[in-house]
Amino acid sequence: MNASTRRTVAAALAVVLAGVLGLVAVGNASAVAAKSVSAAISFSGSGTSMKVTTTVKFTSTYTGTYNVKYDVYRSTSSTRTNPIKVSTTTVFTKTLATTKGKAYAYGPNSTRCPAGSTKYYYWVQGSVTDTAGGTVTVKSAAVAAKGCSSL
């Protein structure tokens, strides 16, 4: 085999190997990404006693750690145009040790949220990330309420 043929074979093997490695990396990330991920937000009470309750649920696809992070957003429109982040701290962040196949919930988390006079649409938006970097994003349904200028 001459030098030109060796270079051609080496290049072809490199392409095949890169493709196989790429498939392995993608397979590993998707194999551990959480499934059945959902989020919810609700309001209760009234006046200065109003509370907002948030929850993120998911099913573990491996035994290991997941990081759950989310924020609460609001908009004057039910179509979520021009959203404003209401949560101003990183309070809605948690690391959960899980067992493969079990369902988990971060929450319900209740926070005092005095009522206001303007109707807004609120929703939870976040992510569930495994230690291998597989991330699933989540967004809850929008809920109308008069409250929560900040959390």
C-alpha positions, 0 to 999 in steps of 0.5 A: 500500500503506497503513502497516498492509499494509506492517507486515504484509508486513514482519513476514511477511518477517522471519519467513521470513528468520529461518527461512531464516537459522536453517536456514542456521546449523543446516546449517553446524553439522551440515555440519562435525560429525565422523562415525563418532565412537567411544571405547575404554578398556582395561587391561593389566598388573597390580599397580603396572604396570597401565596404562589406555589410552584412544582417541577416533576420528573422521572429519573432515567438513571440512578444518580444526581439531577439538578432542577432549576427554574424561574417564575415569569409573568406577562400581561398577555396570555401568549407570554409576550414580553415576559418579565422574570419575577423570581429575583433569587436562585431559591428555585434550585435544587440537586436531587439524588435519584433512583432509576425509574422513580418519579420525583418532585421539587416542590411544592414550593410556596412563597408569599406573594401579596396581591396587586391590582394588575392581572398578569399571566404567570408561568414556571420555566426551567430545566432538569439536568443530569450529571452527564449534561442531558438537559430537559427544559420545561415550561408550565401552563400560564396562570392568571392572577393579580399579584407577584411583583417579585419573589 
